[in-house]
């Protein structure tokens, strides 16, 4: 999911892109876990928020909280 956010501050318009990414890591490994990250302005090296868990319910709860 990717969303653009625009707001005005001191008569300047500031735009940010926010992405939420969910995956299973390591890919295909039954011993792995879900990783949910929020990325600001395509800066994948420094996620804003990260959650790692094996619980589907925790992922759902976290996504609802973040949105």
N, C-alpha and C positions, 0 to 999 in steps of 0.2 A: 504494500500500500504506500503510495506516495501522495503527499499533499503539499500544496504551496500555501504559505501563510504570508500575508501582507499587513503591515501596520505602519502608522505614521508616528514619528518621534521627532520633536523639534523641527517640524515642517519638512522632514525628510521621509521618504517612503522607503521602508526596509522590507526586502523580500527574502524569505527563507524557504528551503525545501526540506520537508521532514519525511523520512522513510521509515517504515516498520518492516523488519524482515524476520521471518520465522523459518527455522530449518532444524534438521536432525543431524547431530554431529557425534562421532564421525559418520558420514553418509553410509547407510546400509548396515551399520554395526548395531546388533541387538542390545549391546551393553552401553550404547550411547545415551544422549539426552537431547531434549529440545533446547534450542538457543533462540531467544527472542531479543532483538536489538532495535534501538531507535537511533537513526542516523540523521544528523543535521548537516545540510548543504553538501551532501555526497562525501563527507569526511568519514570513510569507513574505517580508518585507522584509529579513530577516537570516538567510539559510540557514546551517545549521551546517556543511554540507559541499557543495561544488559541483565537478562534473567536466564539462568540455566537450570533446568529441572526435568525430571522424568514424568511429572504430573500434568496430565492434560488439563485438569481443573485449574491448576495454578497458572497455566498459560492463558486460559480463558479469562480468569479473574484479572490477571495482569493487563491483558489487552483491553478489557473493559475499563480498567482504571486509567490507562494511558489515553484512551480515546475520550 
